[in-house]
Amino acid sequence: MILNLDGTKPIYLQISEWLEREILNENFESDQKIYSQYQLAEIFNINPATAAKGLNILVDEKILYKKRGLGMFVESNAKNMILNKRKDLTLKKLVVEIVMEAERLSVSKQELIEMIKTVDIGEVEK
């Protein structure tokens, strides 16, 4: 992954989101040790304090936990926590935007539901 250093999203948030994706993709499993702030700083060529801030977000959300003197580890239910968080924050926000746009375009909720049912992800990705 390459960080978007010129973007509007802070680097520490990009780090925490990248780690979440790694957990979702099962590149890190429950109770597995993850990269240290210094390893992340080296991987992404960023300040270790920035990497630490990204890690601490996940500690605060109880997705990671610290073992004194050993590092940070993935919580046993981290994957489910991330899935729920993303459903609650990301998908709900997108759904609200879609419903609002549908209303502006005079598309009924039923029409919108039918549109969603007919979406073929394979076709969209091409």
C-alpha positions as CSV (number, residue, x, y, z in Angstrom):
1,M,0.0,0.0,0.0
2,I,1.2,3.5,-0.8
3,L,0.0,6.3,1.5
4,N,-1.5,9.3,-0.1
5,L,0.8,12.0,1.3
6,D,-0.8,14.8,-0.7
7,G,-4.3,13.9,0.2
8,T,-6.6,15.4,2.7
9,K,-6.8,12.4,5.0
10,P,-4.1,12.5,7.7
11,I,-1.3,9.9,7.4
12,Y,-2.0,8.4,10.9
13,L,-5.7,7.7,9.8
14,Q,-4.4,6.0,6.6
15,I,-2.1,3.8,8.8
16,S,-5.0,2.8,11.0
17,E,-7.2,2.0,8.0
18,W,-4.4,0.0,6.3
19,L,-4.0,-2.1,9.5
20,E,-7.7,-2.6,9.6
21,R,-7.6,-3.8,6.0
22,E,-4.8,-6.2,6.8
23,I,-6.8,-7.6,9.7
24,L,-9.9,-8.0,7.5
25,N,-7.8,-9.7,4.8
26,E,-6.5,-12.0,7.5
27,N,-2.9,-11.0,7.1
28,F,-3.0,-10.5,10.9
29,E,-5.0,-12.9,13.0
30,S,-6.3,-12.9,16.5
31,D,-3.6,-12.5,19.1
32,Q,-0.9,-12.1,16.5
33,K,1.8,-9.4,17.0
34,I,1.6,-6.6,14.5
35,Y,4.2,-4.1,13.2
36,S,5.7,-1.7,15.7
37,Q,5.6,2.0,15.2
38,Y,9.2,1.9,14.1
39,Q,8.6,-0.9,11.6
40,L,5.6,1.0,10.2
41,A,7.7,4.2,10.0
42,E,10.3,2.3,8.0
43,I,7.8,0.6,5.7
44,F,6.0,3.9,4.9
45,N,8.9,6.3,5.3
46,I,7.1,8.3,7.9
47,N,7.8,9.7,11.4
48,P,7.5,7.0,14.1
49,A,5.2,9.3,16.1
50,T,2.8,9.4,13.2
51,A,2.8,5.6,13.0
52,A,2.2,5.4,16.8
53,K,-0.8,7.7,16.5
54,G,-2.3,5.3,13.9
55,L,-1.7,2.4,16.2
56,N,-3.1,4.1,19.2
57,I,-6.4,4.8,17.4
58,L,-6.8,1.0,17.1
59,V,-5.8,0.5,20.7
60,D,-8.4,3.1,21.8
61,E,-11.0,1.2,19.7
62,K,-9.9,-2.1,21.3
63,I,-9.0,-3.6,18.0
64,L,-5.4,-3.9,19.2
65,Y,-4.0,-4.4,22.7
66,K,-0.6,-3.8,24.2
67,K,1.6,-6.2,26.0
68,R,4.1,-4.3,28.0
69,G,7.6,-4.9,26.6
70,L,6.4,-7.2,23.8
71,G,4.4,-4.9,21.4
72,M,0.9,-4.7,20.1
73,F,-1.4,-7.6,19.2
74,V,-4.7,-8.1,17.4
75,E,-7.7,-8.5,19.7
76,S,-9.5,-11.8,19.4
77,N,-12.7,-10.2,18.0
78,A,-10.9,-7.5,16.0
79,K,-12.2,-8.6,12.6
80,N,-15.9,-8.5,13.7
81,M,-15.3,-5.1,15.4
82,I,-13.9,-3.7,12.2
83,L,-16.7,-5.1,10.1
84,N,-19.3,-3.7,12.4
85,K,-17.6,-0.3,12.6
86,R,-17.4,-0.1,8.8
87,K,-21.0,-1.1,8.4
88,D,-22.1,1.5,10.9
89,L,-19.9,4.3,9.7
90,T,-19.1,3.8,6.0
91,L,-22.1,2.0,4.7
92,K,-24.7,4.0,6.6
93,K,-23.1,7.2,5.4
94,L,-23.1,6.0,1.8
95,V,-26.7,4.8,2.0
96,V,-27.9,8.2,3.3
97,E,-26.1,9.9,0.4
98,I,-27.6,7.5,-2.1
99,V,-31.2,7.9,-0.7
100,M,-30.8,11.7,-0.7
101,E,-29.6,11.7,-4.3
102,A,-32.5,9.3,-5.3
103,E,-35.0,11.7,-3.7
104,R,-33.4,14.6,-5.6
105,L,-33.8,12.6,-8.8
106,S,-37.4,11.5,-7.9
107,V,-36.4,7.9,-7.7
108,S,-38.6,6.0,-5.3
109,K,-37.1,3.8,-2.6
110,Q,-38.6,0.7,-4.3
111,E,-36.8,1.7,-7.6
112,L,-33.6,2.2,-5.7
113,I,-33.9,-1.2,-4.1
114,E,-34.5,-2.7,-7.5
115,M,-31.4,-0.9,-8.8
116,I,-29.3,-2.3,-6.0
117,K,-30.6,-5.8,-6.6
118,T,-29.6,-5.7,-10.2
119,V,-26.0,-4.5,-9.6
120,D,-23.5,-7.0,-10.8
121,I,-20.2,-6.3,-8.9
122,G,-18.3,-8.3,-11.6
123,E,-19.5,-5.9,-14.2
124,V,-18.8,-2.8,-12.1
125,E,-15.2,-3.8,-11.5
126,K,-14.4,-4.3,-15.2
